[in-house]
Amino acid sequence: MEVADAMPTRGRQLSAGPTPEIDLAMPFLLFSVALGIVTRMLVKAAPKAYQPPYTVLLFIWGFLCAMWAGTHTMGTLGDSLTSWEALHPHVILFVFLPPLLYESASAMDFHVFTRVVGQSVLLAGPGVVLAVGLTACCIQLVMSSYDWSWPKALLLGSILSATDPVAVVAVLQTLGAPHKLSTMIEGESLLNDGSAFVLFLIFKDMVGFEAATDAGQEAEPVTAGGVIVTFLQLAVGGPAFGLACALVMFTFVKRVYNDVYVEISTVLVSVFTVFFVGETALHVSGVLAVVVFGVFMARNGKFALSREVEHNNHAVWQIIGWLANTVIFVLAGVIIYDRIFGAESGVAFEAANWGYLIAMYVLLHVVRGTVILLLFPALSRMGYGLSVKEAFIMMFGGLRGAVGLALGLLVELDPHMEQRDKDLINFHTAGIVLLTLFINGSTAGDVYRALKIYPPNRYRALLSKGALEELHNDVEVSIRKLKRGWLHRNTPARWRVVYDLVPNFFRDGKFNAEGHVEMPLKGVNDIFVRHINRQKVGAVFAATAMASTTSAMMTKQGAFGLPAAGKVAPDMAPLREGDEEAEEGGGVGASSAR
């Protein structure tokens, strides 16, 4: 289904111009991307310590836009926004979800993933089953006034068990957390989406059978054998289909040499085809199929794609993933506002429902913490292990996002459920997504810093300081050689300008709380402005040439390369204790320095 097909129709135009559906679809889509561009620029311009998560800001913008559109006239953009509020959930699943899943899976460090995959499977398999059961118990205990049956409680429990820690993973990567932690959280989320979706379909059938029976209609009963067959078909058939498609695509692309259009287009079409065919024709889990397809490419992509094409393919998928992520989070804010305050039954205006929502937000953390605690003995002995502080971050980082919203919207398509029950499910789904994104997503960085999970390794810090001193000595030696050289002995260069242009790593390099090296480097333009007013232009440009020559000499001698202005080379950042094991296998190096 295309986006235009999911939009409300206002009649057909007889002219050859754009149809009303396209007129309604495009303004919000373009507005979301433009909003994402501006938001990203604002986040980059903010001080590092105060940068809010990008996805959280997009979510807030979407929520505020929907709120404004509800009380003000916004013209064409308002009409477009209103039409996207009624977006069919299959658009989210079939258009936005595959690129997000593939981009995340294919970009993972395969070596690290193979070490943590056991932990991710444990959390996404038995962990999700435990979480759904405990969540259903909490729903029956807290929301007793709803008088829901167990299938309905389990249905909402499966929706709320689908995690989407995009904001938390982004924060962890920004703060330089070891790849083992972010990969474990991300790997669990990718597999978790598939397992939660499988359970959702099973419980949705149970709710449909229950509703049809209550209405006196004939319906196929849900048996234990049928549940097992459905589970195996979705949970085993999905990965098997994804692996088979990956092998076929690998065999084909490997025969193509250095054709960027054919190779990248083949991967692009394959991702959407795997999801679509798996979900609609084979009735297996398209989520798990795409995840396995992406992990296969993370391992074998560099062997399948031509050497010149691999980087372009990575860049293309980064852009596609960013665009999908941008639109989906703005749309999430719009949909959540509509589902909370736009429900026909008015569930948002009942005080008891807000109390239940806050209670469920707290209890979901208790449930996730309980699941991790029960599995902790096994988790701590698998892969790289798991510390108590890392377990707390995993508990706190269990955000809910686009997948949960899409599952909640699918409930609205069920013809058997009462409208009030549908509204309540969407109210709580939207509310939990809102609270986890706004609270957990915004404070994840502060929690990570407060826990001090990975203190800088003091021995590596000493080695890094020694490396900075050695680099400083190489700079001094190179400048002395230039001064004595016949080419520059009588030049009008001003060596003070040279020293300003070449940073003093040993004197100015400082280690921050995350163990990164920070340096107050001066911009070339600032140095030019200061010196060009009091010295000859030729002298300043000669000094610039000296600085470039110094850098070239150091590189030729095997010294560290000079970093970009305002940054320090990543291999000069101290190794944290959490990185040591991963680095032995070549998986994780020190994090990018600020």
Secondary structure, DSSP 8 states (H G I E B T S, - for coil): --TGGGS------SSSS--HHHHHHHHHHHHHHHHHHHHHHHHHHS-GGG---HHHHHHHHHHHHHHHHHHS--HHHHHHHHHHHT--HHHIIIIIHHHHHHHHHHTS-HHHHHHHHHHHHHHHTHHHHHHHHHHHHHHHHH-GGG---HHHHHHHHHHHT----HHHHHHHHHTT--HHHHHHHHHHHHHHHHHHHHHHHHHHHHHHHHHHHHTT-------HHHHHHHHHHHHTHHHHHHHHHHHHHHHHHHT--S-HHHHHHHHHHHHHHHHHHHHHTS-S-HHHHHHHHHHHHHHHHHHHS-HHHHHHHHHHHHHHHHHHHHHHHHHHHHHHHHHHH--TT-GGG-HHHHHHHHHHHHHHHHHHHHHHHHHHHHHTTSTT---HHHHHHHHHT----HHHHHHHHHHTT-SSS-HHHHHHHHHHHHHHHHHIIIIIHHHHHHHHHHHT-S-B-HHHHHHHHHHHHHHHHHHHHHHHHHHHSTTTTTS---HHHHHHHS--HHHH-EE-TTS-EE-----HHHHHHHHHTTS-HHHHHHHHHHHHHHHHHHHHTT------TT---GGGS--BHHHHHHHHTT--------
